[in-house]
Amino acid sequence: MTNHRLLALKREILEKIQPCFQKIEDVSFRNTLRILTAFRKHKLADFHFRSTSGYAYNDPGREKLEEIWAEVCQCEAALVRTQFVSGTHALATVLFGILRPGDHLLSVTGNPYDTMQTVIGHSTDEPVPGSLKDFGVSYSQLDLCESGIDYANLAAAITPATKVVLIQRSRGYSMRPTLTIAEIERLCRDIKAIKPDCFCFVDNCYGEFVEDREPTAVGADIMAGSLIKNPGGGIAPTGGYIAGSKALVELAAYRLTAPGIGGEVGASLGEPRLLFQGLFLAPHVTAQAVKGAIFAAALFEELGYNVYPKWTAERSDIIQAIELGSPEKMTAFCQGLQHYSPVDAHVKPEPSGMPGYQDQVIMAAGTFVQGASIELSADGPLREPYIVYLQGGLTFEHALIGVLGAANSLEEDK
């Protein structure tokens, strides 16, 4: 990279953002200590890394992993499986496990992420076979107001039929603020005050280990996410997790396998060690990604782009939104980032259709694990105002290089 202007900016910005890094490192320290304490308490041993086959009844590694996850998340139970194909799959498993025909699902964070909209089935022009709507579950949403959650209208939005309130922690494909753990705690408390038998369900994707507690530690009944995002530490090969109350996790397990069987089966094909080791690495890798996001925010703000959040803002997820203003700039950004990827660096991303999305999507993802967004990647739907969403970075050094490569590509595209 020979863009001397960008390299000079890099030096200036690194000096400017350095004070932000101490807090990130402190969070990583506390989360690593929490995980090590759980490993020691539950006596993790080499024996638990052995793979199993078939039904895998009494799989010691699987059972130990889920005990540790529940401990780390400060909840009663967890379901951590490679059988989950994505975060959306884990989230859908929770919803279909808990909700029944005639129940009402309420989103209090506005429009859910694009792939969740097809799971719900209420925001698409054409019927979605197998969606919650198809199964007779009603849906409504409480849009965010200027200050965030619309607490003034929360009680009116919760009906006698409301069984689950969906709380999306991260911004998804929007410029809205990410919910902090303190905000999730207040929201869960207020929901329970209005309707005590309503379940608070947090979509925790992109938020794990950015703060030193998870939603289930502050009042959420259940949460779910993907292992190829933050909690897999960049080495989990696939999978997802669900964590929360024992009763709700069991309902989700019945949906994943079959009623009466639940989480009692599920072979640890491959190498279970990667799921344990990924969890161990997760706080550090997440910290690297957050540092990269702060650098990107500061750099692109300096280059004249609208960024969200600002580099000085409090973080509760790893996503950095950058408003580029045109599909051509989105393509240039993603191609520049891809050029400095460790895998498929020779490939030039182009917009295309993707399952679960209403718009064409552009994506840069030269990752060791396909689609792993804890590795440095960027994507976004091609719709106004043409925002690209940057996330991940196994190392801060790679995040710096990739972000500079994206900026350089935009400079050349002028």
C-alpha positions as CSV (number, residue, x, y, z in Angstrom):
1,M,0.0,0.0,0.0
2,T,1.6,3.2,-1.2
3,N,-1.0,5.9,-0.4
4,H,1.1,8.2,1.7
5,R,-1.8,10.4,2.7
6,L,-3.7,7.4,4.2
7,L,-0.6,6.1,5.9
8,A,0.0,9.5,7.5
9,L,-3.7,9.5,8.6
10,K,-3.2,6.1,10.1
11,R,-0.5,7.3,12.4
12,E,-2.5,10.4,13.5
13,I,-5.6,8.4,14.2
14,L,-3.9,5.6,16.1
15,E,-2.5,8.3,18.5
16,K,-5.9,9.9,18.8
17,I,-7.9,6.7,19.6
18,Q,-5.3,5.1,21.9
19,P,-7.1,6.2,25.1
20,C,-10.2,4.2,24.0
21,F,-8.2,1.0,24.0
22,Q,-7.6,0.7,27.8
23,K,-11.3,0.1,28.5
24,I,-11.5,-2.5,25.7
25,E,-8.6,-4.4,27.2
26,D,-10.0,-4.2,30.7
27,V,-13.3,-5.8,29.4
28,S,-11.3,-8.5,27.6
29,F,-9.4,-9.2,30.8
30,R,-12.5,-9.6,32.9
31,N,-14.2,-11.8,30.3
32,T,-11.1,-14.0,30.0
33,L,-11.0,-14.4,33.8
34,R,-14.7,-15.3,33.8
35,I,-14.1,-18.1,31.2
36,L,-11.1,-19.4,32.9
37,T,-13.0,-19.6,36.2
38,A,-15.8,-21.6,34.5
39,F,-13.2,-24.0,32.9
40,R,-11.7,-24.6,36.3
41,K,-15.0,-24.9,38.2
42,H,-16.3,-27.5,35.7
43,K,-12.9,-29.3,35.5
44,L,-12.4,-29.1,31.7
45,A,-9.9,-31.8,30.7
46,D,-8.4,-33.2,27.5
47,F,-10.9,-36.1,27.8
48,H,-13.7,-33.7,26.8
49,F,-12.1,-33.0,23.4
50,R,-12.9,-36.4,21.9
51,S,-15.4,-36.6,19.1
52,T,-18.5,-38.8,19.1
53,S,-20.8,-40.3,16.5
54,G,-24.3,-41.6,16.1
55,Y,-26.8,-40.5,18.7
56,A,-24.0,-39.5,21.1
57,Y,-25.9,-40.2,24.2
58,N,-24.1,-38.9,27.3
59,D,-21.5,-37.1,25.1
60,P,-19.1,-35.8,27.8
61,G,-17.6,-33.0,25.7
62,R,-21.0,-31.7,24.6
63,E,-22.4,-31.8,28.1
64,K,-19.3,-30.1,29.6
65,L,-19.3,-27.4,26.9
66,E,-22.9,-26.5,27.7
67,E,-22.3,-26.5,31.4
68,I,-19.5,-24.1,30.9
69,W,-21.5,-21.9,28.5
70,A,-24.3,-21.6,31.1
71,E,-21.8,-20.7,33.8
72,V,-20.2,-18.0,31.6
73,C,-23.6,-16.6,30.6
74,Q,-24.8,-16.7,34.3
75,C,-27.9,-18.7,33.4
76,E,-29.5,-22.1,34.0
77,A,-28.8,-23.9,30.7
78,A,-27.3,-23.7,27.3
79,L,-27.6,-25.5,24.0
80,V,-24.3,-25.2,22.0
81,R,-24.3,-27.2,18.8
82,T,-22.6,-27.5,15.5
83,Q,-26.0,-28.6,14.2
84,F,-27.1,-24.9,14.1
85,V,-26.2,-23.7,10.6
86,S,-26.3,-20.0,11.4
87,G,-27.3,-17.4,14.0
88,T,-30.7,-17.1,12.3
89,H,-31.2,-20.8,12.7
90,A,-30.5,-20.6,16.4
91,L,-32.9,-17.6,16.8
92,A,-35.6,-19.3,14.8
93,T,-35.3,-22.4,16.9
94,V,-36.0,-20.3,20.0
95,L,-39.0,-18.6,18.5
96,F,-40.5,-21.8,17.1
97,G,-39.8,-23.7,20.3
98,I,-41.6,-21.2,22.5
99,L,-44.4,-19.7,20.4
100,R,-47.7,-21.4,19.6
101,P,-50.6,-20.6,17.2
102,G,-52.4,-17.5,18.6
103,D,-49.4,-16.2,20.4
104,H,-48.1,-12.7,19.7
105,L,-44.4,-11.8,19.1
106,L,-43.4,-8.2,19.7
107,S,-40.1,-6.6,18.5
108,V,-39.2,-3.6,20.6
109,T,-36.2,-2.6,18.5
110,G,-38.0,-1.9,15.2
111,N,-37.3,-3.9,12.1
112,P,-35.3,-7.1,12.8
113,Y,-32.4,-8.1,10.8
114,D,-33.3,-9.0,7.2
115,T,-33.1,-12.8,7.6
116,M,-35.3,-12.7,10.7
117,Q,-38.0,-10.9,8.7
118,T,-38.5,-14.0,6.5
119,V,-38.6,-16.2,9.7
120,I,-41.3,-14.0,11.1
121,G,-43.1,-13.7,7.7
122,H,-45.0,-10.5,8.3
123,S,-43.0,-8.0,6.4
124,T,-42.8,-9.6,3.0
125,D,-45.2,-9.1,0.1
126,E,-45.4,-12.9,-0.6
127,P,-46.3,-15.5,1.9
128,V,-43.3,-17.3,3.4
129,P,-44.1,-21.0,3.8
130,G,-43.1,-22.3,7.3
131,S,-42.8,-18.8,8.8
132,L,-44.2,-17.8,12.2
133,K,-47.1,-16.1,10.3
134,D,-47.8,-19.3,8.5
135,F,-48.1,-21.0,11.8
136,G,-50.6,-18.5,13.2
137,V,-48.3,-16.4,15.3
138,S,-49.1,-12.7,15.1
139,Y,-46.4,-10.0,15.1
140,S,-46.0,-6.3,15.7
141,Q,-43.1,-4.0,16.3
142,L,-42.4,-0.9,18.4
143,D,-40.2,1.4,16.3
144,L,-37.3,3.1,17.9
145,C,-37.6,6.8,18.8
146,E,-34.9,9.4,18.7
147,S,-33.6,8.4,22.1
148,G,-33.7,4.7,21.5
149,I,-36.4,2.4,22.9
150,D,-39.8,3.9,22.9
151,Y,-40.6,3.4,26.6
152,A,-43.6,5.7,26.5
153,N,-45.5,3.3,24.2
154,L,-44.1,0.1,25.5
155,A,-47.1,-0.8,27.7
156,A,-49.5,-0.2,24.9
157,A,-47.5,-2.4,22.5
158,I,-47.6,-5.4,24.9
159,T,-51.0,-7.2,24.5
160,P,-52.5,-10.0,26.5
161,A,-51.4,-12.4,23.8
162,T,-47.8,-11.2,23.8
163,K,-45.6,-14.2,24.8
164,V,-42.2,-13.2,23.5
165,V,-40.6,-9.8,23.2
166,L,-37.7,-9.8,20.7
167,I,-34.8,-7.5,21.6
168,Q,-32.1,-7.2,18.9
169,R,-29.0,-6.0,20.6
170,S,-27.0,-5.1,17.5
171,R,-27.9,-2.5,14.9
172,G,-28.3,-5.1,12.0
173,Y,-28.7,-3.3,8.7
174,S,-29.6,0.1,10.2
175,M,-28.0,3.2,11.7
176,R,-29.8,2.8,15.1
177,P,-27.8,2.6,18.3
178,T,-26.8,-0.8,19.7
179,L,-28.3,-1.6,23.0
180,T,-25.9,-1.7,25.9
181,I,-26.2,-4.3,28.7
182,A,-27.5,-1.6,31.0
183,E,-30.2,-0.7,28.5
184,I,-31.2,-4.4,28.1
185,E,-31.4,-4.7,31.9
186,R,-33.8,-1.7,32.1
187,L,-35.8,-3.0,29.2
188,C,-36.3,-6.5,30.6
189,R,-37.2,-5.0,34.0
190,D,-39.9,-2.7,32.4
191,I,-41.3,-5.6,30.2
192,K,-41.6,-7.8,33.3
193,A,-43.3,-5.0,35.2
194,I,-46.0,-4.7,32.5
195,K,-46.4,-8.5,31.8
196,P,-44.6,-10.8,34.2
197,D,-45.3,-14.0,32.1
198,C,-43.8,-12.5,28.9
199,F,-40.4,-13.9,27.9
200,C,-37.6,-11.5,27.0
201,F,-35.6,-12.9,24.1
202,V,-32.3,-11.2,23.0
203,D,-30.8,-11.6,19.6
204,N,-27.2,-11.4,20.9
205,C,-25.4,-11.7,17.5
206,Y,-22.3,-9.5,17.3
207,G,-22.6,-8.4,21.0
208,E,-20.9,-11.3,22.9
209,F,-18.0,-10.3,25.1
210,V,-18.0,-6.6,24.0
211,E,-19.1,-5.9,27.5
212,D,-18.3,-7.8,30.7
213,R,-21.8,-9.3,31.1
214,E,-24.3,-11.0,28.8
215,P,-28.1,-10.3,28.6
216,T,-29.0,-13.5,30.6
217,A,-27.0,-12.0,33.5
218,V,-29.3,-9.0,33.7
219,G,-32.8,-10.3,33.2
220,A,-33.2,-11.7,29.7
221,D,-35.0,-15.1,29.8
222,I,-33.2,-16.5,26.8
223,M,-30.7,-15.4,24.1
224,A,-29.1,-16.9,21.0
225,G,-26.3,-16.3,18.5
226,S,-23.8,-17.7,16.1
227,L,-20.5,-19.4,16.9
228,I,-18.9,-18.0,13.8
229,K,-19.3,-14.5,15.2
230,N,-17.8,-13.3,18.5
231,P,-18.1,-16.4,20.7
232,G,-16.3,-18.8,18.4
233,G,-13.0,-16.9,18.7
234,G,-12.4,-17.2,14.9
235,I,-11.8,-20.9,15.1
236,A,-15.2,-22.5,15.7
237,P,-15.9,-24.1,12.3
238,T,-19.7,-23.7,12.5
239,G,-22.6,-23.7,14.9
240,G,-24.7,-21.6,17.2
241,Y,-25.8,-21.3,20.8
242,I,-28.9,-20.7,22.9
243,A,-28.6,-19.8,26.6
244,G,-31.2,-19.0,29.3
245,S,-33.7,-20.6,31.6
246,K,-33.7,-24.4,31.7
247,A,-37.4,-24.6,30.6
248,L,-37.0,-22.4,27.6
249,V,-33.7,-23.9,26.4
250,E,-35.4,-27.3,26.6
251,L,-38.3,-26.1,24.4
252,A,-35.7,-24.9,21.9
253,A,-33.9,-28.2,22.1
254,Y,-37.2,-30.0,21.3
255,R,-37.5,-27.8,18.2
256,L,-33.8,-28.5,17.1
257,T,-34.3,-32.3,17.4
258,A,-37.7,-33.7,18.4
259,P,-40.1,-33.4,21.3
260,G,-39.0,-35.8,24.1
261,I,-35.4,-36.0,22.7
262,G,-34.2,-32.4,22.9
263,G,-30.6,-31.9,23.8
264,E,-29.9,-35.5,24.8
265,V,-28.5,-36.3,21.4
266,G,-26.2,-34.7,18.9
267,A,-22.8,-36.0,17.9
268,S,-19.7,-33.9,18.3
269,L,-18.5,-34.6,14.8
270,G,-15.1,-33.1,13.9
271,E,-13.1,-31.7,16.7
272,P,-14.9,-30.5,19.8
273,R,-11.7,-28.8,21.0
274,L,-12.2,-26.0,18.6
275,L,-15.5,-25.0,20.4
276,F,-13.8,-24.9,23.8
277,Q,-10.7,-23.1,22.4
278,G,-12.8,-20.7,20.4
279,L,-14.7,-19.7,23.6
280,F,-11.3,-19.2,25.4
281,L,-10.1,-16.9,22.6
282,A,-13.4,-15.1,22.2
283,P,-12.8,-12.1,24.6
284,H,-9.4,-11.3,23.1
285,V,-10.5,-11.7,19.4
286,T,-13.6,-9.6,20.1
287,A,-11.4,-6.9,21.6
288,Q,-9.3,-6.9,18.4
289,A,-12.5,-6.4,16.3
290,V,-13.7,-3.6,18.5
291,K,-10.4,-1.8,18.2
292,G,-10.6,-2.2,14.4
293,A,-14.1,-0.8,14.4
294,I,-13.0,2.3,16.3
295,F,-10.1,2.9,13.9
296,A,-12.5,2.6,10.9
297,A,-14.9,5.1,12.5
298,A,-12.2,7.6,13.1
299,L,-10.6,7.1,9.6
300,F,-13.8,7.4,7.6
301,E,-15.1,10.3,9.6
302,E,-11.8,12.1,8.8
303,L,-12.3,11.2,5.1
304,G,-15.7,13.0,5.2
305,Y,-18.1,10.0,5.5
306,N,-21.0,9.7,8.0
307,V,-20.2,6.9,10.4
308,Y,-22.2,5.2,13.1
309,P,-21.3,4.9,15.9
310,K,-18.7,7.7,16.2
311,W,-15.2,6.5,17.3
312,T,-15.8,8.1,20.8
313,A,-19.1,6.2,21.4
314,E,-19.6,3.4,23.9
315,R,-19.6,0.1,22.1
316,S,-21.9,-2.9,22.7
317,D,-21.3,-4.8,19.4
318,I,-18.5,-5.1,16.8
319,I,-20.3,-3.5,13.9
320,Q,-19.2,-0.2,12.3
321,A,-21.7,1.4,9.9
322,I,-20.3,3.7,7.2
323,E,-22.6,5.6,4.9
324,L,-21.1,5.7,1.4
325,G,-23.9,7.1,-0.6
326,S,-23.8,5.0,-3.8
327,P,-23.7,1.3,-4.9
328,E,-20.5,2.0,-6.7
329,K,-18.8,3.1,-3.5
330,M,-20.1,0.1,-1.6
331,T,-18.6,-2.1,-4.3
332,A,-15.3,-0.3,-4.3
333,F,-15.1,-0.5,-0.5
334,C,-15.8,-4.2,-0.4
335,Q,-13.3,-4.9,-3.2
336,G,-10.6,-2.9,-1.4
337,L,-11.2,-4.9,1.8
338,Q,-11.3,-8.2,0.0
339,H,-7.9,-7.4,-1.7
340,Y,-6.3,-7.5,1.8
341,S,-8.1,-10.7,2.9
342,P,-6.0,-13.8,3.8
343,V,-8.4,-16.0,1.6
344,D,-9.7,-15.3,-1.9
345,A,-7.8,-12.0,-2.0
346,H,-7.8,-12.2,-5.8
347,V,-11.7,-12.2,-5.9
348,K,-13.6,-9.0,-6.7
349,P,-17.0,-9.0,-4.8
350,E,-20.1,-8.0,-6.8
351,P,-23.7,-7.4,-5.7
352,S,-25.9,-10.5,-5.9
353,G,-29.1,-12.0,-4.4
354,M,-28.8,-14.0,-1.2
355,P,-31.2,-16.3,0.6
356,G,-33.3,-14.4,3.2
357,Y,-32.6,-10.9,1.8
358,Q,-35.0,-8.7,-0.1
359,D,-32.3,-6.6,-1.8
360,Q,-29.1,-7.5,-3.5
361,V,-26.2,-7.7,-1.1
362,I,-22.5,-6.9,-1.6
363,M,-20.1,-8.8,0.7
364,A,-16.4,-8.9,1.3
365,A,-15.5,-12.0,3.3
366,G,-12.1,-13.5,2.6
367,T,-12.3,-15.7,5.6
368,F,-10.9,-19.0,6.8
369,V,-14.4,-20.1,8.0
370,Q,-16.9,-19.3,5.3
371,G,-19.1,-16.4,6.2
372,A,-17.5,-16.0,9.6
373,S,-18.2,-12.3,10.5
374,I,-15.8,-12.3,13.5
375,E,-13.1,-12.4,10.8
376,L,-12.7,-9.1,9.0
377,S,-15.6,-8.7,6.6
378,A,-18.0,-6.1,5.3
379,D,-21.5,-6.3,3.7
380,G,-24.7,-4.5,3.2
381,P,-27.9,-4.4,1.1
382,L,-27.8,-2.2,-2.0
383,R,-30.5,0.2,-0.9
384,E,-30.4,3.9,0.1
385,P,-28.5,5.5,1.7
386,Y,-26.0,2.8,0.7
387,I,-24.4,1.9,4.0
388,V,-21.7,-0.7,4.4
389,Y,-21.4,-2.6,7.7
390,L,-17.9,-3.5,8.7
391,Q,-17.2,-6.1,11.4
392,G,-14.6,-8.4,12.7
393,G,-10.8,-8.8,12.6
394,L,-9.0,-11.7,14.2
395,T,-6.0,-9.3,14.7
396,F,-6.0,-5.6,15.0
397,E,-3.1,-5.5,12.5
398,H,-5.3,-7.1,9.9
399,A,-8.2,-4.8,10.7
400,L,-5.9,-1.8,10.1
401,I,-4.6,-3.1,6.8
402,G,-8.1,-4.1,5.5
403,V,-9.7,-0.8,6.5
404,L,-6.9,1.2,4.8
405,G,-7.3,-1.0,1.7
406,A,-11.0,-0.2,1.6
407,A,-10.3,3.5,2.0
408,N,-7.6,3.4,-0.7
409,S,-10.1,1.7,-3.1
410,L,-12.5,4.5,-2.5
411,E,-9.8,7.1,-3.2
412,E,-8.9,5.4,-6.5
413,D,-12.6,5.2,-7.4
414,K,-13.1,9.0,-7.3
